[in-house]
C-alpha cells in the first residue's frame, strides 16, 4: 500500500509539472519570448529575387492612369546600384498549438538579417540568400527590403521600438543638412534624398500565403521560403540642355520638389501607395532632391546636357530648378517647371500625367519618368 501511494504521488507530481509548464507556455503575454524547449527549432533557407523592370502605361494617356500599368520594361542596369538586402521577421504564438486567440505579430530581432545580392548567370534579376530559424509553437511574417549600401544612412526602420508589432512597422526617410546642397541658401531650402528602395514578403515555395508556420511533417518544417521584391519608389530622370542664364554661366544647380514624402508604413506593398509626412524641416517651399555641384558650360558647337536622377515615394508635386551663377557677386534663382514647357518622356519609360494644375505631376511607384527640357524652362523668381 505504501509503495502504491508513493507511485501515485510521483505520477501526481509529473502531472502537476506538465500542467504548470503548459500554463506558463499558454499564458505568457510576451509574444516575442521563445519557448524554452529542446529540439524545437529548425532552420530553413530563404531566396530573395528582384529585377530592374518598370511598370509602363499607355503612351497615349493624358490622365492619371490606374495604379497597375500595361506592362513591364527595364533591364539589370536599372538595379546596378542595389547591393544590400535586409530580411525582417515578426512572429506570434500559433493559436492552433496554444489553444489561445491569435495575437499580434511582434518583431523578432533574432531573425533580422542583412546580406548581399548579386546577378546570377546573365539573369535580368539579382538574388540574395539567408536563413530563417523557426521555433515550434510560433508562426511568422517575413518581409525583405533591398537598397544601395551607400544610401542606408538615408532612412530608418523603427525596429528599435520595444514590442514593435507588424501593423506598426514603418520607414522614415531622414532629411539632410542644408550644407549638402552646397551654395544654396539654407534659409530657403530643405534637403532630402530618397533611397532606391524595394519591398516584398516571403512565403513557402508554391504558395502565396504570407503566414509561415512551423510545420507538422519533417518536409514542412524545412520547406524553403522565397520572396519577390518590387520597387516601392518612382524614378525621375531630368535631362536638361544647359543654357546661359541672362548671358551668365550656371555654376551649380539643384533639382527641386515641393511635396516629398518622408514616411511610409511597411506591412504591405500597398502601404507605399499612401506615404505620409511631407518633408519640411521649416516652413519652406523648396525641397532639394538632387544637387549638381559642377554644371557643364554651354558649347556653341554641340548640345551640352545635364542629367539629374532621383527616387521619390509616390507623390503629386511641383518640379523645379535652383541655379547659382556669379556676376561680380553670387546670385541664386529658384523656379518651377510648367508641364507645357517640357517633354514628358517616351512611351517606353512611362508617362507623366499632369494634374489639373499645369505644373503639378504624378510620380507613381515602380514607374520611371524621363523629363527633357532646358535650364531656362524653369520659371525663375526675380
N, C-alpha and C positions, 0 to 999 in steps of 0.2 A: 504493500500500500504506500509506504514511504517512497519507494522508487518511482511508483506511478505518479505521486504528487510532484516529485522533483522533475519528472519528464514533462508533466503538464505546465509547471512553472517556466521551464525552458521554452516550450512552444509558445506560451503566452508572451514571454519576453521578445521572442523573434517577431511575433505578430505586432506587438507594440512598436518595435523598432521599424518595421516595414511601414506601419501606418504613419509614424512620425516622419519618416523620410518622404512619403508620398505627400503629406500635408505641407512640409517645407517646400517641396517642389511646386505644388499646385497653388499655394497661397502667396508665394513671393510676389511683391509688387514691382520688382526690378526686372523689366523685360530685357535689359542688357546683360544680366548676370548669367553666365553659362552654367549648366548643371554639372555638379561635381561627380561625374560618373566615369568609370574607366571603360575604355574601348568603345566609346560612343561618338567618336569623331571620325570624319572621313574627309579626304582632300580630293577635289575634282578640278580638272583643267578648264580654263576659260580662254576662248579665242574671240578677239575683237577685230572687226574689219570696218573700213570706211573708204570711200572713194572721192574723187575730185569733181564728180558731176554736179551740175546746177540744174534746178528746175527751169524750164523755159515756157514762155507763154505765147499766145497767138500774136504774131508780129503786127497784125493789123489793128489790134485792140488799142483804144484810146481811153478806156475807162479802167477803173480799178478792177483787175481780174480776180477770179476766185482764188482761194489760197493754194489749191493744187494746180500746178502748171500742166502744160500739154506734153511735156517730155523731159528728158534729161540729156544734157550735153556737158562735156568737160573732159579733162584728162588728168593724169597723175601729176602734171606740172602744177595744178591748182592746189595740191596739198604738199608741195615740196617743203614748205616751212614747218609742217606738223611733225613733231618728233617725240611727243610725250602722250601717254595715255594714263589716266588715273581711274581706278575702279573703286567705287564707294559702295559699301554694303550696309543694309539695315535689316534687323531681324526682330521677330516676336515669337512667343511661345505658340506652339502648334495646338490649337484648341482640340483637335481630334486625339491628341495624346494626353493633354492635361485635363480634358473634360470641362474646361472653363470657356468663357466667352473670348472671342478674338480681341486682342489688344492692339495697340499702335506698333508699327514697325519703328524700332529705335536704332540709331546709328551704332554700328559695330566697329570700333577702332581697330580691332584685331584683323579685320578684313578690308583695310584701306590700303591700296597698293598703287604705287606709281611705277610705270615701266616704259620701255621704249617701244617704238614701232618702226617697221620698215616695209619697203616694197618687196613682193615675192615674185621672183622669176618672170619679170616682164608684165605681171598683172597690173591692171589700172587701179589697184587698190593698195592700201597699206594694212598691215596686220600686227597685232600685239597679243602677247600670251601672258597669263598669270594663273594663280591657283586660288580657289575658294575653299576654306575649311568650314565644313558643316558639322553641327553638333546635333545629336539626337534630341528630339523634343522641340526643335525650332524650325521655323520657316523663314525664308529670306526674300528680300528685294535687292537686286544688284543693278546699279547703273554705272555708266562709264562716260568719261569726257576725254576729248583729245584736243591738243593745243600746242603751239610752239613753246619750247622751254624758255626762249628769250622773252616770252610775254607772260610767264607765270606770275610775275610780280604785279601785273596789271589788275588782277582780280583776286577776290577772297571767296571761299566757301565757308559757310557758318558751322562747320563740323566741330568747332571749339565750344559750342554751346552744350551745357550739361543736359543729358536726356533728350537730345535733338530727335524729333520724330520725322518720318519721311515726308509727311504733308507740310512740314515747315522748312524743308531743305531748300536753300536758295543760294544764289551767286550775287555778289556785289562787285561792280567794276569800280576801281579806285580812280579818283581824279589825280592829275599830275600837278606838280608845282608849275606856276606860270613861267618860270625861267626855262622850262623845257621848250617853250615856244620862242626862245631867243630874244629878238629885239622888240617884240610886240608888247605893248603897254599892259602890265599886269593888272591894272585897274579897269581894263576894258574887256578882258578875256577870261574864260575858264578853259582848262585843258583836260581832255580825257581821251585816252586811246583804248579802243575795244579790241579784245583778242580775237583771233581767228579760232572759232570755237565749234566743236562737235559734241553731240549728246545722243545717248541711246540707252537701252536697257538690255539685260542679259536674260536668257531663258534656256530651257533644255532644247537640244537639237531636235528639230521636227515639231516643236510646239511653240506657240506664241504666248503661253501662259506666263505672266510676269512673276508669280509667286513660286518660289523654288522650295520644295520640301526635302526633308532628309532622305526619304525613300524607304520602301519596305523590303524590296529584294536587293540582293547584292548588286545587281545590274543597275537598279535605280539609284542606289547610293553613290555610285561612282560615275553616273552618266555625265558626260561633258556638257559645258554651257557654251553658248555662243551669243554674240551680240553684234548688231549693225548700228553704226553711229551715223547721224545725219547732221549736216551743217545747220547751226542754230542762228546764224547771223547772215546779213546781206553784205555783199562786196560792192563797193562803189569805187570805180576807177575813173578818175577825171583826167582827161588828156587835153591840155591847153597849149595852143600856139602862143609862144612868148612874143609879146609886142612891147614897145616902149610905152611908158605912161607919160603923156604930155612931154614927149621927147626925152624922157629920162629912163635909164636902165633900171629895171626892178632887180634888187639885190637879194631880197628874202621874200618868202610867201608862206601863207598858211591857209589850209582848207577849213572852212567854217560851216557849222550847222547850228541851229537854234533849238533843237529838240532831240537830245541824245539820251537814251535811257541807260540807267546805271544799275538796275536790279531786276532779277527775274527769279521766279520760283523754279525748282528743279525736280519736281516729282513726275513730270511728264514732258514729252517733246512739245506738246501743245501749250505748255506754260510759256514758251517763247513767243507765242502769238500775242501775248498781252504783258509785256515788260512793264516795270514800274519805276517811279522816281526819276523823272527827267533831271539830268545832272545840272546843278547850279550851285557853285560854291559861294557865289554872291549874286546880287541882283544885276546880272549882266546878260545881254542878249547873244553874245558871240561865244561859242564853244569851239576851240581849236581841236580838230580831229586828226590833222597831219601838218607837219612843218617841213618846209623845203628850205634848208639853210643856204644853199647856193643855187640861185636861179640862172640858167644859161642865158647868155646875151643873144639878142636877135641877130640874125645874119641875113644880109641882103641877097646872098647867093642861094640860100636854101632855107626851108622852113625849120625852125627850132621849136621843139615841143618839150613840155614839162608834164610828167605823169605823177599824180598823187593818188595813192591807193589806201583805202581804209575799209574796216569792217564795222558794222553797227548792228545792234539789236533792232528788230523790226520797228519802224517809225514812220511818221509823216513829219517832214522837216523842210525848212529852207536850206539852201545850199549856197555858199558864198566863198569869197576870197578876201584875204587880207594881204596887202603888199607893203613893202618897205623900200624907199628909194632916198637918194640924197640930192639936194640942190643947194649947196652951201651948208645947209643944216639937214638933219634927217627928217623924213616925213613918213607917216603911215596912213593908209587908207583901208576902209572896210566896206564891203558891198555884197549884195545878194545877186545871184543869177535869176533871170526870168526864163521860164520854160520856152518862150518864143524865140529866145536868142541862142539856144544851144541845141546840139544834136542829142537824141535820146538813145543812142546805141543802135546796133543792128539786131535783127530778129534772132540771130544765133546766140546772143548773150543775154537776152531778156529785154523787157520793155519797161521803160519808166512811165508810170501813169500819173499825170498831174492831177492834183486835187482840183476842186472848183476854183481855188485861187491859183493864179498863173505861176506863182513862184514857190509852191509847196509840192513836195514829191513824196511818193510812197517808196519805201525801201523794205522789201519783204525777205523773210528768212530763206536761206538757200537759193537766192537769186543774185545774179551778177548784173551790174549796171555799168555800162561804159558811156561816159558823157564826154562830148567833144565841144570845144569852143576856143575862145581866145582869152588871154588875161584881161583884156579890156571889155569883155562881155559882162563883167560884174558891174552893178550899178553903184559905184563908189560914192561914199559921202563926200561932202565938200570940205 
